[in-house]
Amino acid sequence: MRLLVLGGTEFAGRAVVEAALGRGWEVTVFHRGRHAALPGVRSLLGDRTADGGLAALDGADGTWDVVVDTWSAAPRAVRDAARLLRERAGRYVYVSSRSVYEWPAPAGATEEAPVVAGARADAGRTDYARDKRGGELAAVEAFGADRSVLVRAGLILGPYENVGRLPWWLNRMARGGPVLAPGPRDLPLQYVDVRDLAEWILGAAEQGLGGPYNLTGPSGHETMGTLLEACAEVTGGSAELRWTAPEAILRAGVEPWTQLPVWVPPDSESHGAMHATDVSRALATGLRCRPVTGTAADTWRWLRDLGGTAPRRRDRTAVGLDPKTEAKVLAETRGPDGGGEGV
């Protein structure tokens, strides 16, 4: 198979390239040159947001069986690339997001749930949800519904993460001591390891799939407990998890999802939308999800190789709880037995 990745040097794009090379595919990457392409790929340089920025791609020889595009900004960049490639590629896989659904998507929502209004394929940058939906429209406009795959990814974790969620938890566990662990411990989570996402994308291309797919692991495949316990274990086991009731965390003014990455309160509209989506269509077409222990261990290994500081996308805000705030909340919620409130 001949693969073209638009991007291909960071997080999801890099994982797709690695997976394709592992399958013996012929891989080309088109990128801005901010990060080195992996060995063994053909590299084309260009900035798709600049005038004439697709020249290297336009002038490149060859055709491709599949294009994978991870773009997250102005939809017109997807439109321009897809139009350029529609006669030179067999299938266009656009890595979108579950954010394209009207908020809040109800628990159990399928690919038929209503999507955000106002998105356009020719739009400049607006907001994340409409940008991703506009990218979907651009892919379908150029390739048609049968030759475009809309990968509506949920929370993505794993090596190369450039958002900071799992790296923050790993570094926090590595510091040791009492850790504010947001409960309940058995809170169901829904995420996908970036490498499992990549393997599904390549499998979708091989199967000739088309249309939208909610692409994340089954709800409850792991829990808040198994995630944090895995992080504590792989970083040395010196962290002491203080499980704390959601009500106490919210009373203290701690922001779910941002200050405590991954976590949102149970029985909230956020939990239903982020951690309870129907993914039966992806599972039926080959999605397989590895245990969280492997995701945590491999991400920690990668993070240590970088000296502990993960790269971060410039268009994303920092995540995590500062030590002073954490200590204050722990002191306020400490139970008579020394544990957290509500454990």
LINHUQUI-V683352 format. One record per residue. N is the residue number from 1. RES is the residue in one letter. PSI is psi in radians with two decimals (999 if undefined). Layout:
N,RES,PSI + N,RES,PSI
//
This chain:
1,M,2.50 + 2,R,2.11 + 3,L,2.37 + 4,L,2.18 + 5,V,2.15 + 6,L,1.78 + 7,G,-2.04 + 8,G,0.10 + 9,T,-0.11 + 10,E,2.66 + 11,F,-1.89 + 12,A,-0.76 + 13,G,-0.73 + 14,R,-0.71 + 15,A,-0.67 + 16,V,-0.76 + 17,V,-0.82 + 18,E,-0.76 + 19,A,-0.70 + 20,A,-0.73 + 21,L,-0.64 + 22,G,-0.44 + 23,R,-0.02 + 24,G,0.32 + 25,W,2.75 + 26,E,2.10 + 27,V,2.31 + 28,T,2.42 + 29,V,2.40 + 30,F,2.09 + 31,H,3.02 + 32,R,-0.13 + 33,G,0.19 + 34,R,-0.48 + 35,H,2.57 + 36,A,2.44 + 37,A,2.70 + 38,L,2.60 + 39,P,2.53 + 40,G,0.03 + 41,V,2.74 + 42,R,2.24 + 43,S,2.21 + 44,L,2.30 + 45,L,2.41 + 46,G,2.70 + 47,D,1.87 + 48,R,-0.20 + 49,T,-0.15 + 50,A,2.72 + 51,D,2.23 + 52,G,0.21 + 53,G,-0.25 + 54,L,0.19 + 55,A,-0.76 + 56,A,-0.63 + 57,L,-0.72 + 58,D,-0.67 + 59,G,-0.05 + 60,A,2.49 + 61,D,2.66 + 62,G,3.00 + 63,T,2.96 + 64,W,2.59 + 65,D,-0.59 + 66,V,2.51 + 67,V,2.38 + 68,V,2.19 + 69,D,2.17 + 70,T,0.27 + 71,W,2.45 + 72,S,0.18 + 73,A,-2.36 + 74,A,2.17 + 75,P,-0.48 + 76,R,-0.38 + 77,A,-0.64 + 78,V,-0.77 + 79,R,-0.85 + 80,D,-0.74 + 81,A,-0.75 + 82,A,-0.71 + 83,R,-0.70 + 84,L,-0.58 + 85,L,-0.07 + 86,R,-0.43 + 87,E,-0.02 + 88,R,-0.02 + 89,A,2.60 + 90,G,-0.54 + 91,R,2.55 + 92,Y,2.04 + 93,V,2.01 + 94,Y,2.10 + 95,V,1.74 + 96,S,-2.55 + 97,S,2.66 + 98,R,-0.14 + 99,S,-0.23 + 100,V,-0.26 + 101,Y,2.59 + 102,E,2.36 + 103,W,2.40 + 104,P,2.33 + 105,A,2.34 + 106,P,2.72 + 107,A,2.40 + 108,G,0.16 + 109,A,2.40 + 110,T,-3.04 + 111,E,-0.19 + 112,E,-0.04 + 113,A,2.61 + 114,P,2.47 + 115,V,2.90 + 116,V,2.57 + 117,A,2.78 + 118,G,0.01 + 119,A,2.55 + 120,R,2.53 + 121,A,-0.45 + 122,D,0.22 + 123,A,2.68 + 124,G,-3.00 + 125,R,2.32 + 126,T,-1.63 + 127,D,2.88 + 128,Y,-0.81 + 129,A,-0.82 + 130,R,-0.52 + 131,D,-0.79 + 132,K,-0.72 + 133,R,-0.67 + 134,G,-0.66 + 135,G,-0.69 + 136,E,-0.83 + 137,L,-0.66 + 138,A,-0.73 + 139,A,-0.80 + 140,V,-0.64 + 141,E,-0.71 + 142,A,-0.67 + 143,F,-0.19 + 144,G,2.79 + 145,A,-0.52 + 146,D,-0.36 + 147,R,0.18 + 148,S,2.42 + 149,V,2.15 + 150,L,1.83 + 151,V,1.67 + 152,R,1.44 + 153,A,2.56 + 154,G,-2.55 + 155,L,2.20 + 156,I,2.23 + 157,L,2.91 + 158,G,-3.13 + 159,P,2.57 + 160,Y,0.12 + 161,E,2.23 + 162,N,0.40 + 163,V,-0.64 + 164,G,0.06 + 165,R,-1.09 + 166,L,-0.69 + 167,P,-0.64 + 168,W,-0.81 + 169,W,-0.71 + 170,L,-0.79 + 171,N,-0.62 + 172,R,-0.75 + 173,M,-0.63 + 174,A,-0.49 + 175,R,-0.40 + 176,G,-2.99 + 177,G,-3.05 + 178,P,2.31 + 179,V,2.25 + 180,L,1.87 + 181,A,1.94 + 182,P,2.18 + 183,G,-3.13 + 184,P,2.75 + 185,R,-0.56 + 186,D,0.34 + 187,L,2.12 + 188,P,2.38 + 189,L,2.77 + 190,Q,1.96 + 191,Y,3.04 + 192,V,2.37 + 193,D,2.35 + 194,V,-0.51 + 195,R,-0.55 + 196,D,-0.63 + 197,L,-0.82 + 198,A,-0.76 + 199,E,-0.67 + 200,W,-0.72 + 201,I,-0.81 + 202,L,-0.68 + 203,G,-0.66 + 204,A,-0.69 + 205,A,-0.75 + 206,E,-0.61 + 207,Q,-0.18 + 208,G,0.64 + 209,L,2.84 + 210,G,2.76 + 211,G,-3.08 + 212,P,2.57 + 213,Y,2.23 + 214,N,2.05 + 215,L,1.59 + 216,T,2.94 + 217,G,2.89 + 218,P,2.50 + 219,S,2.24 + 220,G,-0.01 + 221,H,-0.62 + 222,E,2.95 + 223,T,3.01 + 224,M,-0.62 + 225,G,-0.86 + 226,T,-0.59 + 227,L,-0.92 + 228,L,-0.61 + 229,E,-0.64 + 230,A,-0.74 + 231,C,-0.73 + 232,A,-0.73 + 233,E,-0.83 + 234,V,-0.34 + 235,T,0.09 + 236,G,-0.24 + 237,G,0.22 + 238,S,-0.13 + 239,A,2.49 + 240,E,1.86 + 241,L,2.12 + 242,R,1.64 + 243,W,2.22 + 244,T,2.41 + 245,A,2.51 + 246,P,-0.69 + 247,E,-0.69 + 248,A,-0.67 + 249,I,-0.77 + 250,L,-0.66 + 251,R,-0.58 + 252,A,-0.06 + 253,G,0.26 + 254,V,2.35 + 255,E,2.08 + 256,P,2.70 + 257,W,-0.74 + 258,T,-0.98 + 259,Q,-0.54 + 260,L,1.52 + 261,P,2.52 + 262,V,-0.65 + 263,W,2.34 + 264,V,2.66 + 265,P,2.56 + 266,P,2.72 + 267,D,0.31 + 268,S,2.79 + 269,E,-0.52 + 270,S,-0.73 + 271,H,-0.73 + 272,G,-0.69 + 273,A,-0.60 + 274,M,-0.46 + 275,H,0.32 + 276,A,0.60 + 277,T,2.58 + 278,D,2.12 + 279,V,0.40 + 280,S,-0.57 + 281,R,-0.72 + 282,A,-0.73 + 283,L,-0.67 + 284,A,-0.32 + 285,T,0.30 + 286,G,0.01 + 287,L,2.23 + 288,R,2.36 + 289,C,2.17 + 290,R,2.81 + 291,P,2.69 + 292,V,-0.46 + 293,T,-0.69 + 294,G,-0.71 + 295,T,-0.80 + 296,A,-0.79 + 297,A,-0.78 + 298,D,-0.62 + 299,T,-0.67 + 300,W,-0.68 + 301,R,-0.81 + 302,W,-0.74 + 303,L,-0.72 + 304,R,-0.64 + 305,D,-0.45 + 306,L,0.01 + 307,G,0.22 + 308,G,-0.19 + 309,T,2.00 + 310,A,2.63 + 311,P,2.68 + 312,R,2.32 + 313,R,2.43 + 314,R,-0.32 + 315,D,0.19 + 316,R,2.50 + 317,T,2.76 + 318,A,2.62 + 319,V,2.83 + 320,G,2.77 + 321,L,2.26 + 322,D,2.64 + 323,P,-0.65 + 324,K,-0.76 + 325,T,-0.73 + 326,E,-0.81 + 327,A,-0.69 + 328,K,-0.80 + 329,V,-0.71 + 330,L,-0.71 + 331,A,-0.66 + 332,E,-0.45 + 333,T,0.12 + 334,R,2.17 + 335,G,3.01 + 336,P,-0.38 + 337,D,0.10 + 338,G,-0.11 + 339,G,-3.08 + 340,G,2.93 + 341,E,2.25 + 342,G,0.26 + 343,V,999
//
